[in-house]
Amino acid sequence: MADPYQNSVYQQGGDNTYSTFGDGGPDGYGYGGGSEYPAQDEDAASDATEGHDEDDEMYEGEYQGIPHPEEVKAAQRAARAAQREKARAAGEGGARQEREELADQYEAIMEDCGHGRFQWTLFVVTGLALMADGVECFVVGFVLPSAEKDMCLSNANKGMLGLIVYVGMMVGAFVWGGLADAVGRRKCLIMALAINCVFAFLSSFAQGYGFFLFFRLFSGIGIGGSVPIVYSYFSEFLSMEKRGEHLCWLCMFWMVGGLYASFTAWGIIPHYGWGFSMGTEFQFHSWRVFVLVCALPAIAALVGLTFMPESPRFLLENAKHDEAWMILKKVHDTNWRAKGEPERVFTVSQIKTPKQQDEFIEIQSSTGTAFQRWLVRSLTLSKQVIKNIISLASPELRLSSLFMAIIWFTMAFSYYGLSVWFPDMIKYLQYEEYEAKVKLFHREKVEHFTFNFSLENQIHKEGEYINDKFTGIEMKSVKFEDSLFEDCYFEDIKSTETFFENCTIKSTVFYNTDLSEDKFIDCKLENTSFLQPKKGCHLDYQEENDILIYLVSFLGSLAVLPGNIISALYMDKIGRVKMIGGSMLISAGCTFFLFLSFSQAAIIAWQCLFCGVSAAAWNGIEVITVELYPSSKRTTAFGMLNALCKLAAILGSSIFASFVGITKVVPILLSFAALVGGGLLALKLPNTREKLLL
């Protein structure tokens, strides 16, 4: 039988040619470990080594009996190789052994490549893509106060617009996660970000609610692929030693996205003069400018990705060893040149890779008509994605997948549910405070009077208004009950939350007002005229855009910073499992303090504490998700779990919002139970700190 793995040996020469040989080492591959260099003459010396006596340089821990880190790594590799040889001799786990050999070799190559300029460049590029995901979660929430006036949105429409982004991100995570394991990390991330940019741009110009909803849905589908792909993509350029810490640093870009959205909304949306209009049909207000500005991180990431290579680990999994070798050499040379060691040579001589493609499919996909070739490739791709999804329930991954699904769901349910509950509670407290200051006018009688001043937060009961004029004024939160209007004249009225209930209106004219029929509840209209009514929504933008909405989101995002820093510094010391479990259990404890929150300041303080503590759990969850799954299924698993996360976000935000103003007990108990259950289950996860990326 033919060996399902190919051994490709590369020898670097002056003409940059490559040739293939047999096995080159005890593990079936030849690797110099980063310490072998081309032979030099005995008298040859570089500027770096001339006059330097190697005998004078001693390892600083030698006298304390501390082994050199390189010796420890070499011993670990030798132990793993011996274990594989023992299993091979016993005829056990052939496929898994081959994956472990590739993982061991790839880890050694990444250690030789070092951590330097290349990884930091990729860190920024992938971080911008993650930042775009963070921005997407805030965009609709910030534009709703203005968009609802621009598009005359009902409460039901506003609720749908708030949820549609998460629906799109849920679909995007599922689709792009599956495709990235079959097509490639970089290619799928570029396509996902391109879709996000295009539809975000179109949504800023959409005038109708339907089109805006449609464009934001597809914008969410695009950006939904960023999280599962970014973490997998970046992790495959990291060695085991750097993986936990630098994936945590990468998580900070999501926080930066929240800060960016809050800061730009604060600086752009209140400037209503920044927009323009073309008649009454096309309006481009400042909130649309904000939507455009929010697409900039995705555009920047898209540009940066054009200069980045595909993941070499993905290429090796798909038997594209030539391309993988060239990329690994580029990473090696980029890092060591930046460190001032251009003479250091990439010494990998052989990479063992699995042969994944079926030859019959390769022949079919290269013959026939264009449609037939496309059909064969599409069917093959679909089968591969479905096979990867089904494999997540295999005996090897079943328990891990179940645990991770529960942890992702419980964390997202409580986090996103409370993220909606906090600002809604603040708005409710503001509304209660506002209502407490309402002015009540009972049985007032006004005749031949001109109202040329604004009316706000007033209730008029059983009043009589005879031959009065209401001209050029604003009415905000005004209610007339059981009142009589006779021979009155309303002109150029702008209203917000203003209603007439059980009123009698006789011989009255409404000219150029936005007082539509739905404002008159159970009223008797006699000889009343509505002339040239205002079209569209003409509500007061400026007063509705309270600065507190931006400040709350800004502080909540900023509070994540300490949690990110602590988790990055201690992820490897404390461990992923303890970090997730501890953070979720402490977050659960924080929710009980919400019973003591009776003011806006207290709610903001507890929101900041909750966000800061839960950041460590999110970081640990994302790191351990990368490490638990093999490379051929990594983005598929991450996409499935992230899609489940968005489903939990939809459920949590809907349930928690429905209890605002009714009771605090249900949201607090739900979040507490979810966090405690997920935290205790997280402590049962395996420790992946020393685990190779299979």
C-alpha angles and dihedrals in degrees: 000000000000118000108254089215125069122216112214118187121194124195119189116225138163093270093049092237125150132213135186127237139164130274113324106194148011091281095048096264137079118230130164096208093230094285102088117092133177113281116268133194114268092245094046116113135168127219089256095057103031112116091007120126110207090199089066092060112081130178106257094228096048096098091048091056092246111147118235113260090237090055091051092051092047091050091049091050091048091050091051091048091050090049091052092048090051092050091046091052089052090049094241132146102351098174094043091048091054091051090049091050091052091046092050093049093045091051090052091049092051090050089052091048090054129205113283147102096347095053092045091051091050088045091061095043096048090040090059089053089051089046089055089056091052091049092051091059091058104037100084093043091056097044097044097085089057100031092054089060094042093051100027093239122191121219090260091052091049091052092050092049090052093052099040092075092057091046089054093046090049092053091043094051091051096045101040093041091057094043094049091065091051104035105025140277098251096042094050093045091053092050092046094050092045091055090048093051095047096049094040088055092048092047092059090062098040109116099187129066094235095055093043090052092048094049094047089050092056091041087057092047089056098047091042089079095059100079100049093042100041096056094044093045096049095042091058090064093052131086120229091257093058101033104090097042098044095044086056091051087051089056089065090074090070088058090047088054090057092048091047093051093047094046096046092045089052091050100041115029098060090054096086093172091067092081132071138208138211105207119306095305100065122045124172107185128180094267088065089055087054091053089055093048090051090062093061097089090053091048091049091049090048092053092046093051091059087069096045125088129233118268107277089210090059090048092051091050088055095046094251093135098154093058092042092052092051092050093048090050089051091051091049095048094044093053099044095044089053088052092053097256105109091152092066108111128217099240103186107130102173139022122191112215134179118246103229108165122088111232093220090056090047090054092046093049091054098049138058128036124331091256092050091050091049091048093050092048092046093049091046091049093048092050091050093050093047090047090053092049092050091047090063086074093051117123090256094056104020099097095042091049092050093049093046092048091054093045094048091047097047093045094048093043093056098035099049092036092056091040087064094037095055098059092037090054090049090052090048092051089049090051092049091049090048093049091049088064095051116137116226122207115189125193095342116169118206123179132180092356130141116219104207097155130078122266118215137174095354137139119202115193128190093347129158122218114185123183093342130152127220107190134170097346140129123234116200122179093346123153129187114197127188091345134146124229115186127174091350129152125213117190133174095354121174114194141187122186091345120150141173113212126187090346130150114223118188131181092346129148125212109196123182095345134136092225098124128182094270088065090066110073117189090339127155111228117195122180090340124154132202108201125188096344116202115259124223127007115318102177128145106272099184100055093044092056097076112190089226092074090063095040093053093051091044093052092044091054093044091052089064090067097080091047091051094049094047093047092048093051096043104030092101095037098048096029133237096267097051090043093055097040095043094047093049093048093048089047088053089054090051091058092065091063087065087079086070094052110110100146139052092248092053093050092049090049093051091044090056092047093048094048092047095050096043092052090078091055092050091050093049093047092053094046095049092046089059092049100044099060130063119249094252091059103026102106091037091057092041091049093050092049093045090050088052088050091056091048089054089048090055093049095043096048092046095048097042094046091054091063097052108122092011106070141333094206099079098050092045095048093044093051092044093051093046094049095045092048094047093043095052091046091050090062087064093060119108119258108252099179094110095031120123118228100254 
